[in-house]
Amino acid sequence: MTKKQKIKFIALLTTTASLAVGSYFFKKKVEKMKEDGTFNTMVFKKRLNQYLKAAKKDELTLEIIDGLLAELDKMNDFKATHEGFELNLDTDKYMELQDYLDAYYSRLASSNHFKQADANEDNTQVRLRKCLNTQKYILENF
């Protein structure tokens, strides 16, 4: 084996070892994140951002709505089995979501000539679920 080949071999071996060690620690980190709910929260927030972007552009699809509903269910299931876990949205996203839900219900009520129920009684997750189910029904049936 020439000197160049030995250097390439050592570089390849070092890179492979580094990737293996990095992969191991990454896997451990993801496992810990799944245990404490951080991973689920991250995925939920990603889906929520996707939903808000599509809603702003009036480009909601069943796939986006179903994806967010599925993540909301996962968050609720996780919360039910892990005492003390709370889904915390940053203030800007929370307010953006609240504003969107309020505007959506207001438009829906006025366009269908029905009295708008007081939505302030429900928490944001309940209101989000109602909104998503309504949007899903509309997309599936009209």
Solvent accessible surface area in square Angstrom, and as a share of the most:
residue,aa,sasa,rsa
1,M,154,0.69
2,T,82,0.48
3,K,159,0.67
4,K,151,0.64
5,Q,97,0.43
6,K,104,0.44
7,I,104,0.53
8,K,141,0.60
9,F,104,0.43
10,I,107,0.54
11,A,55,0.42
12,L,117,0.58
13,L,102,0.51
14,T,79,0.46
15,T,73,0.42
16,T,75,0.44
17,A,54,0.42
18,S,68,0.44
19,L,124,0.62
20,A,61,0.47
21,V,83,0.48
22,G,39,0.37
23,S,68,0.44
24,Y,119,0.45
25,F,126,0.53
26,F,136,0.57
27,K,127,0.54
28,K,96,0.41
29,K,126,0.53
30,V,29,0.17
31,E,68,0.30
32,K,128,0.54
33,M,30,0.13
34,K,100,0.43
35,E,122,0.55
36,D,71,0.37
37,G,0,0.00
38,T,63,0.36
39,F,58,0.24
40,N,30,0.15
41,T,23,0.13
42,M,101,0.45
43,V,42,0.24
44,F,1,0.01
45,K,66,0.28
46,K,149,0.63
47,R,77,0.28
48,L,2,0.01
49,N,50,0.26
50,Q,77,0.34
51,Y,0,0.00
52,L,6,0.03
53,K,134,0.57
54,A,9,0.07
55,A,14,0.11
56,K,147,0.62
57,K,137,0.58
58,D,131,0.68
59,E,102,0.46
60,L,34,0.17
61,T,64,0.37
62,L,63,0.32
63,E,136,0.61
64,I,20,0.10
65,I,0,0.00
66,D,58,0.30
67,G,8,0.08
68,L,0,0.00
69,L,19,0.09
70,A,48,0.37
71,E,10,0.05
72,L,0,0.00
73,D,63,0.33
74,K,104,0.44
75,M,3,0.01
76,N,55,0.28
77,D,93,0.48
78,F,20,0.08
79,K,85,0.36
80,A,89,0.69
81,T,105,0.61
82,H,71,0.32
83,E,184,0.82
84,G,74,0.71
85,F,31,0.13
86,E,98,0.44
87,L,23,0.12
88,N,105,0.54
89,L,37,0.18
90,D,82,0.43
91,T,101,0.58
92,D,113,0.59
93,K,63,0.27
94,Y,85,0.32
95,M,97,0.43
96,E,47,0.21
97,L,1,0.01
98,Q,31,0.14
99,D,86,0.45
100,Y,36,0.14
101,L,0,0.00
102,D,60,0.31
103,A,42,0.33
104,Y,23,0.09
105,Y,33,0.13
106,S,53,0.34
107,R,131,0.48
108,L,33,0.17
109,A,5,0.04
110,S,78,0.50
111,S,78,0.50
112,N,82,0.42
113,H,170,0.76
114,F,102,0.42
115,K,185,0.78
116,Q,72,0.32
117,A,82,0.64
118,D,88,0.45
119,A,20,0.16
120,N,123,0.63
121,E,142,0.64
122,D,45,0.23
123,N,93,0.48
124,T,14,0.08
125,Q,46,0.20
126,V,65,0.37
127,R,4,0.01
128,L,2,0.01
129,R,66,0.24
130,K,102,0.43
131,C,0,0.00
132,L,0,0.00
133,N,72,0.37
134,T,38,0.22
135,Q,9,0.04
136,K,56,0.24
137,Y,126,0.48
138,I,62,0.31
139,L,74,0.37
140,E,97,0.43
141,N,80,0.41
142,F,183,0.76
